[in-house]
Amino acid sequence: MCVRAVESCAAAFDTWKNSHPTERRRLFNRLAQLLRERGEEIKTLVQEEISCTALWAQINLQDSIALAEECAAIVTSGVLSGVIPTVVDPEAHAVVIKEPLGVVLGIAPWNAPLILGLRAIAAAVAAGNTAILKGSEISPRTHSLIARLFQEAGFPSGVVNYIQHRPKDAAGCFEAMISHKAVQKCNFTGSTPVGRHVAQRAGFYLKPVILELGGKNFAIVAEDADLDKAADMVLVGAFLNSGQICMSTDTVLVHRSIEQAFRALLRQKLSGASKHVVKTINAKSEARIEGLIKNAKTEGATVKSDNVQKTVPAVLIEDVCQRMDFWTAESFGPLLGLALYDDEEEAVRMVNSTSFGLSGAIFSRDHLRALKLARRLQTGAVHVNSPTVHDEATLPHGGRKESGWGRFGSFWGFEEFLQTKTVILHP
């Protein structure tokens, strides 16, 4: 099945790569229209499949529409055009052409199934490649719907194919596709351990990859911050979709001079923020979260919960220190740690000491100060006076270090799925 999907995409590529950009624009606009028309059905599906809130399902829908429309806009914006650089010979002319790669394999996770499933293939297809979406066994209905919507929008057969398999077959299916000569690139969004395996096997076959992996995301609250706003934004960043987002806020670093006031605000607002917490995705995730809490308590942390009767409630872990497992492990659940710092140098060291580098946040009334601080953090994005959880179709998105490499989004995302060819014309 995996090989047949690749061969189908390879056969469609010869025609699709020559399709006119205006035709691709029309098809992506039609895709966005279908997402709008079927919005209520799609939101219900997402909620049922991953047990999320209505808000998270709405974010999935709206961001996916924006992604489809951004692809439609960019495809005729000139990003696919070549350039004519200067050369030494005055009688010669050089042309640098941009071409699609071929078949692209996109591997999407379950936690934002509509957004990340579409993102795995949209820019690649708009750039003239054909693509295989390898969906998650946790969100098969949403991921298969994405493939059907491409079909309903009028994309030719074989331009987008969909693969679903049993968890135990994941490694074999991936190996069969990444080793196929027609597959030219892979993108993967998911955990760092699996991303490492994807990179290793792709590297063996000399296939480039985009990796958007785990995060250990910090929010820094400066002494001049609007504390009430900062508390609200930190809690949203920590608990939206039950904390199961790669950009979720893991730890808030608070300046020691405002510690008591900010701690009190977090405790006060914790129960209200619990509205974003439904449950974790499975028993394995629940056990991992309970293990992090137990270890933190053993190492001296104070743990506060929202007191709501849930399997895994919204939890605030106070007095976090670097010897705790929580300090380095991505929690990927409804946990928020609180730690203190004395000056900016210490805050920067604390953030940059982790092996991850995906997202971060800074809360300060001094924007120039925040900008200078943001430039020192080893993360793919920094959000000033807003949650660590934020992405838009017009922005580049990706991480550093063990959070991966490469970028999705807008022009940056298109460039990932194009290659350059130099043609020099002599008289």
Salt bridges, closest charged atoms under 4 A:
GLU23 OE2 - ARG26 NH2 2.78
GLU37 OE2 - ARG30 NH1 3.72
GLU40 OE2 - LYS43 NZ 3.03
GLU41 OE2 - ARG38 NH2 2.95
GLU48 OE1 - ARG141 NH2 3.67
GLU49 OE2 - ARG141 NE 3.84
GLU69 OE2 - ARG36 NH1 2.76
ASP89 OD2 - HIS426 ND1 3.62
GLU99 OE2 - LYS421 NZ 3.19
GLU152 OE1 - ARG38 NH1 2.81
ASP169 OD2 - ARG166 NE 2.83
GLU175 OE2 - ARG201 NH2 2.87
GLU212 OE2 - ARG119 NH2 3.00
GLU212 OE2 - HIS397 NE2 3.17
GLU223 OE1 - HIS255 NE2 3.92
GLU223 OE1 - ARG369 NH2 3.25
ASP224 OD1 - ARG369 NH1 3.48
ASP228 OD1 - LYS269 NZ 3.08
ASP232 OD1 - LYS269 NZ 3.03
ASP250 OD2 - LYS216 NZ 3.35
GLU259 OE2 - ARG263 NE 2.58
GLU299 OE1 - ARG323 NE 2.80
GLU318 OE1 - ARG263 NH1 2.82
GLU318 OE2 - ARG267 NE 2.72
ASP319 OD1 - ARG263 NH2 3.22
ASP342 OD1 - ARG256 NE 2.70
GLU344 OE2 - ARG369 NE 2.58
GLU345 OE1 - ARG376 NH2 2.92
GLU392 OE2 - HIS390 NE2 2.84
GLU402 OE2 - ARG196 NH2 3.72
GLU415 OE2 - LYS98 NZ 2.80
GLU416 OE1 - LYS185 NZ 3.04
